[in-house]
Amino acid sequence: MPQNEQGPTAEDGSVPPDLVRGLPLALKWGLSDDVARTEQVDQASTDELNELLEQTSTLNLQNLGRWLTGPETDSESPSDNYVAFSALWMAA
């Protein structure tokens, strides 16, 4: 689960503008706990997994990669959005 009780939001400005539309995916699949995320993926139906891959592939993957490998990579307290999108990428 993301770091704070509210979880990821678009309002904090931490998500690059062209990736904001991926926030619902990050909220659903972006579990920071490796075990919980693995269980979620393992228990997902084929249709859910296909939807995850399809929707993830519509994001600007080049910008997602730049963001996830950018300065926040070394942060001791990355934003909830950064954590959720990182976990989303691992789930996909």
C-alpha positions in Angstrom: 0.0 0.0 0.0 1.2 3.5 -0.7 2.9 5.4 2.2 0.1 7.6 3.4 -3.5 6.8 4.3 -4.9 8.7 1.3 -2.7 7.0 -1.2 -1.7 8.4 -4.6 -3.5 11.4 -5.9 -3.2 13.6 -9.0 -3.4 16.8 -6.9 0.1 16.6 -5.4 1.7 17.3 -8.8 4.3 14.5 -8.4 3.1 12.6 -11.5 4.3 13.8 -14.9 1.2 15.3 -16.7 1.2 12.7 -19.5 1.1 9.9 -16.9 -1.8 11.2 -14.7 -4.3 9.1 -16.7 -2.5 6.0 -15.4 -3.3 6.9 -11.8 -6.3 4.5 -11.7 -4.1 1.7 -12.8 -1.5 2.6 -10.1 -4.2 2.7 -7.5 -5.4 -0.7 -8.4 -2.2 -2.6 -9.2 0.5 -0.4 -7.5 0.8 -2.3 -4.3 4.2 -1.6 -2.7 4.2 -4.8 -0.7 5.8 -7.4 -3.0 3.9 -10.4 -1.5 0.5 -8.6 -1.8 1.3 -7.5 -5.3 2.3 -11.0 -6.4 -0.8 -12.5 -4.8 -2.9 -9.9 -6.6 -1.4 -10.7 -10.0 -1.5 -14.5 -9.3 -5.2 -14.2 -8.4 -6.2 -12.0 -11.3 -8.2 -13.4 -14.1 -6.8 -13.6 -17.6 -9.1 -10.7 -18.7 -7.8 -8.6 -15.8 -4.2 -9.3 -16.7 -4.8 -8.5 -20.3 -6.5 -5.3 -19.4 -3.5 -4.4 -17.1 -1.1 -5.0 -20.0 -3.2 -3.2 -22.5 -3.8 -0.1 -20.4 -0.1 0.0 -19.2 1.0 -0.1 -22.8 -1.0 3.0 -23.6 1.0 5.1 -21.2 4.0 7.0 -22.4 6.5 4.3 -21.4 9.5 6.4 -22.3 8.4 9.2 -19.9 7.4 6.6 -17.2 10.9 5.1 -17.5 12.6 8.5 -17.2 10.5 9.3 -14.2 11.1 6.0 -12.4 14.8 6.2 -13.1 15.1 9.9 -12.3 16.2 11.7 -9.1 13.3 10.3 -7.0 14.9 6.9 -7.4 17.4 7.8 -4.6 14.9 9.5 -2.4 14.5 8.3 1.2 10.8 9.3 1.0 9.6 9.0 -2.5 6.0 10.3 -3.3 3.1 7.9 -2.9 2.6 8.2 -6.7 6.2 7.3 -7.4 5.9 4.2 -5.3 2.5 3.2 -6.8 3.7 3.7 -10.4 6.9 1.7 -9.6 4.9 -1.1 -8.2 2.5 -0.9 -11.1 5.4 -1.4 -13.5 6.5 -4.4 -11.5 3.0 -5.9 -11.7 2.7 -5.4 -15.4 
